[in-house]
């Protein structure tokens, strides 16, 4: 078989009524949120280039371009990116950074001044072709995993001296600085306020007002409204998974308006949702039941919860432990019952960036890169009974230094939302598990209570769900 590159874009040729490219303006992501200036990030990238002895690097990954330049856009749903390419040259006499994007997105005088201040030249998106052609004979670095065939062929035509990079740039982005970590912790508190308000509101709608007309789609819209009321919220980080009963067994279910189920208090309800904030991004899943759950549902919820807690409490040596090695923590209690789940355990989370950030994650075979201090990752084991119910419990964790053991790492859970106590089968837990849940609920209650002083319904819900279990 012979695979041959062709110039014509067959998708464009077949795509009828293709929407016009976005003209949405680009915004500056200020250093008070990002923690590092573009100049600092370019210095790190040029050190990689110098090590590889390359003259230039062509960057296609939109998340990396947004991160490097401290700019954000809105060209792609749920992702704060702008369509672009970035070309960095390592000419010691006049090092140059050229951004190829639609100039109409950069008309604001503040943006133009910012680009001038950080010495970034802006050229039309289509002129990347001419920019690459000028690299004739240079040693050029590209990231194969994020470079399309067209760009690769242009680089290949300009020079035969190509360095194929691995995860060097994405790992720079994955390791968060102290300002970013502070933002993650703070935005998860505000996000917790919005989420707990919704869970309390939903219970009130079902069990006090006895509503029988509240759809999964309406639930998703309501949790969005609660989040939008939080400081620095910039919108959803992905399409909300609001799912009741059998729909919850579909891992990536998304309710459609007028075509979805009605939320009730007789089945398991799974909510997987998140938001972007200027100081971070969130992704959290809570599974609840507002009536009397079956014993089998309680058992599986508790097995999933134990796996979640086991991973969160993991302690491991720095520099050698990958996500694949950690994955079994979340599955052990399911395996003991002959059960499993068919998705990864965790993924990186960007900082006001993509909610799924690589390359580091937690699942078998996902990444060969070991965990480091400052990495952000989700912890989201689940269990799904086809056409009956689904359970998932998801928190966002920070990889931190262990307080007691030198050269060891552990995780800090920064998500702020209680677990569903009515779904926990307490006799499956040991004393350490129960103490750990009580401690977490105490932290959630003490953190969120001052922010809910004017909301009696949510305060009562929070107090009940966070009350210590004493057997």
N, C-alpha and C positions, 0 to 999 in steps of 0.2 A: 504494500500500500504506500502511495506517495501523497503526502500532504503539501499542498502548494498555496502560498500566500497570494491573495488577489487584492487589487486596489479597490474594487467596488464594495461598498458597504451594503450587503444584501438585506440587512434589517431595515435600513433607510429606504431601500428600493421597494420593500413590501409594506412599509408602515404608512397607512393612509391617515390623513387628518392628524399628523404628528403635531403635538403642542409646540408652540414657540418656546425657545429657550428662556429661562427665567431672567428677569431684569432686576430682581430684588437687590437692594443695596447691601453692601458689606459693612460690618461693624467692627470696631476695635475691641478686642478682649483685653482689658486693661491689666497692667502688671500687678496691680493690687489683688487681682484674682488669679492670674496665671503664675505669679511668683518668679518668673524669669523673663527677661527682655529678649527680643528677637536677636539682638547682638550676642547675647550669651549663648543662645541656642545655635546660632550660626558658627560661633567659635567651636562648639562641640562637634558640629558636623564637619567643619574644616579639619579638625584633628583626625577624624575618621578618614577623610579624603587624603590627608597628608600621610597617614599610616599606610593607606592603600596605594600611595604614590599616583593618585589620579589628578587630572587637570580640571575635571568637571563632573557634576552629577546631575542627572535628570530625574526629577521626582514627580510621580504621577498620583501617588496616594493622597486623596483629598484631606484625610484626617491629619496627615503629616504636614501638609502645606498650611492648613489652618493653625496647627500647633506651632510650627516654626515662626510664622509671621504674626502670631497673636491676633488673628483675624477670624471672624466667624460670618457665615452666610446662611441662606435659607433656600438653597436651590433644590434640596432633596428632603422629602418628608421625613421628619423626626431626626434629621442629621444636620447640624449647623455648619454645613460646608458650602463652598462656592466652587463651581466648575472651573478648573484651572490646571496649569502645569507650573513647575518651578525649576529653573535652571540656575545652578550655582557653579561658578568657575573659581579656580584657585590660582589666579594670576597674581603673583606677589606684588606686582607694580600697581595693578588696579583690580582687585578682586571684585566680582560683580554678581549681583543677584537679580535675576529677571523673572518677573511674574507674568505668565501668559493667561489672561482672562478677559472677560468683556469689560472694556473701559467704562461702560455706562453704569456699572455697579460701584464705581469708585469716584463718582462726580462730586461727592461731598468734599468741601474744602478741608475739613478736618482729616479725612481719609487721605487726601492728596498730600497734605503736609506730613502726615505720619509716614507715608511711603518715602517721601523725600528725606525725612529725618533718619530712617533706618536704611537709606541708600538702596532702595529696591526700585528697579525700573519696571514700569508697567507697559506691556505690549498686548495687542489683540490676541485672543485665544488661538486663532488659526495660524498665527505667525510662528508658532512653535516649530513648524517645519523648517523655516529659514534659520531659526535659532540653532537647531540641531545640525543643520548643514554646515554652519560656521565652525563646528567642532572638528572639522576635517583634520584627521591625523592625531587628535588628542587622545589621551587615555581617559575614558569616560566610564563612570560608575552608574549602574542602574539597579533597581530592585526588581528582580524577575517576577516575584509573586504579585506585584501591583502594577506592572508595566504591560500595556496592551501590545498586540502584535504590530500595529501600525507604528507606534513609537519605537519599538525595538528594531523594526526594519529600517527606520530612518537613521537610528544610531548606528546600526550595522553598515548602512551605506556610507555613513560619514567616516567611520573608523573601524578598523578590525581590532583595535586595542580596547576591549571592553572588560570591565571588572563587574562581575555579577555579585551584588551584595545579598546578604541574608537578612537577618533581623536587626542589624545594627541601629538603624534609625528608629524603628518602632519600639525597641527596647529603651532608647533614650526617653521616649514619650511615656512609656509604661511606668517608669520609676518616678513617682510623684515627689515634688518638693514639699517643704514644710507649709508653704502658703496654700498649695493645692490641697494638702491633707487637712489643714484647718478648715478650708472651704467645704470639703466633703463632709466632715463631721457636722458642721453647722447646717448645711443644706439638708442633711438627713434628719436633723431635729425638726426643721420646718416642714419637711416632707412628711414626717411622722404625724405632725399636727393635722395636715390635710387628710392623710390616710385614716387616722383614728376617727376624725370627724365623720368621714364617710361611713366607716363600719358601724359607728354608733347611730348615725342617721338611718342607715339601711335597716338595722334592727328595729328602730322606732317605727319606720314605715311599715314593716311586716308584722310586728308583734303588738304594737300599740294602736296604730291607725288601721291595721288589718288590710293593707292594700293587696290587691290581687291583679294589679294592672302594670306593675313596674317591670319593664323589660331589661334584659342584660345590656342593651344599648343605652337605655336611659341611665342605668347604673354607671356605665363608663363615662357618660357625659357629666354626671353629678360628681364623681371623684375628680374629674378634670377641673370642675368649678372650684372645688375645695382647694386644689393645688394652686390654681391660678391666683387665689387670694393670698398666697404666701409670698413673702418678700423675695425678690430677684428671680421669680419663676419666669422661664422663657418658653414654656410649652412642654408637650409630651416628648419623652425620649423614645417611645415606640407606641404602636397601636395597643390600646388597653385590652387585655384578655379578661373579660367579665363573663363568667361561665357558670351555669347551674347544672347540676346533675350530669346526664350523659355528655353534655357539651364540655364539661370540665375534663373529660377523658381524652379530649383532643388537645394535644400539647400546645399548638399554636393557633388555637381557636380565636376568631375575631367576630364579635356580634355585628350583624347588619341591621340597620334601621328597618323596622316593620317586617323583618324576616328572622327574628330571634326568639328565644324562649323567655318566659316570664319568671322572674326571680321569686322563690318561695321559701318557706321555713321548714320544708319537709325533705329537702335534699342538700347535699354538700355544695357550697358555693366557693369557687376559686377565683381570686382576683390577682392578676399579675399586671403590675402597672409601674410607671415611673415618670420622671420629669427631668427636664434640663433647668438648671439654675446658673446664674452667672458664676457662682462659686463651686459648681459641681454638678454631677448627674446621678440620678437615683434609679434603682431597679429593685422592686420588692414584691414578693408574693405572700399572700396570706390566704389560707383556706379556713372557712368558718362553717358553722351550722347553727341556725337560729331556732332549731327545734330539738327533737330527740333523735340523735344519730344512732345508726345500727352499731352493734358491737364490733362487727367486721370493719366498719369505717373507722371506728375509734382505734382499733388495733393497728390498722395500716397508717393512720395519721401518727400514732405514737412511734411506730417503727421509723417512719420518715423523719420525725422530729429527733429521735435518738441519733440517727445518722447525721443530721444537720449539726447537732450539738457535739458529736464526736469529732467532726472535722474542725469545728470552731475551736475546740480545746486541744487540737494537735500541737505538739512540740517537736521540732525537728532541727537538725544541724543545718547551718547556713551553707550555701554554695553548692549543694549537690541534690537537693530534693525537688523533683519536678511535679507538675500537676497530675501526671499519670500515676505517680507513686502515692499521691494523697487520695486518689479517687475512691479507693476501697473503704475509707472511713465512712462514707455516706451510705454504702450499700450493704454493709455487714449485717445489720439487723433485718434487712429485707431478705438477704440471701439465707439467713437462718430460718426463714419462713418459706423458702423456695420462690421468692419474688424478686423483681428487679425493675428498673426503669430504663427506657430506651433513649435517653438523651444525656448530654454531658452534664457534669456536676456544677461546673462554674466557668465563667468567662471574665475577662478584664472589663472594666468600665471606664470610659473616657471622662476627662474633666471638661464639662460643657462641650462634649464631643460625642462620638458614637457610643451608644450604650453597650455594644459588643466591641471590645477592643482586644486585639491580639498583640503579640502571639501567645502570651502566657495565659493558661486556663487550667481547669481541673477536669480532666477526663483521660481515659486510657488512650495513649498515643497522640494526644493533642499537641504537646510541646516538649521539646528536649531542653528548654531553657529552665534553669532552676529558679525557684522563688527567691526574691531579694526583698530587703526592707524597703517599704514604700510602694510595693505593688498592691493594686486594688483588684479584688476578685469577688465574684458572687459565690454563694454557697446555696445550691438549689436542688436538693434531691426531691424525688417525687414518687408517686405510685398511681397507676391508671388502670382502672377496671373498665374495659371496653364497654361502651354504651350504658354505663351505670354511673360512675363518678370518677373524679380525678383529685389527687392531693399533691400539692407542692408547697414547700416552705422555703422561702428565699430571703437571704440577708446579704448585704454587701459587707465585705471584710477588708481590713487593712493588714498587710503583713508587717509585723513590728518585731523589734528585738525583744527577746525574753528578758524579763526583769531580773531573773535570778541566775540563769545559766548563760555564761559567756559563749559567744559564737553559736547561739541557738536562736531560732525564730519561732514565732507563734502568730496567731491571728487575733485581731480586735474587731468585734462585730459593731458596726456603726449604725445599723438600721434601728429605728425607734418605733416599734409597733408590737403589741403583745401577741402571744400565741393564743389560739382558741382553746380555753381551758375545758370547755364542754366536750371537745373532741379528744382530749388526752385520757388514755387508759393508764391511770396512775400506778396500778400494780405491775405494769411492765417496766417501770422506772426504778432505778436504785436511788439510794439517798443522795449520792453525788449529783445525779441528774436533777432530782427535785430541788436540791439546794441551788444548783446552777440556774434553773428556771426562775426560782424565787428571786435570786439576786438580779437577774436580768430584768424581771418585771419591776423590781424596786427601782432600778435605774431608769427604766422607761417612765414609770409613774412620776418620779421626782423631777425628771427632765421636762416632761410634757405638761404636768399639772399647772405650773405658773403661766403657761401660754394658752390655757383653756379656761381661765377664771370666769369668763362671761358665757360659758357654754355648759349649762347644767346637764343636758342630755349626754354630751360627750364625757364630761367629768364622771358621771355615774358609771358609764360604760367602762371608762379607763380604770376607775377604782375597783370595780368588780373583777375585771380581767387581770389586773395586776395584784390583787390580794394574794398574799402567800398561801400556798397549799400546805396544810399541816397534817394531812392524813386522817 
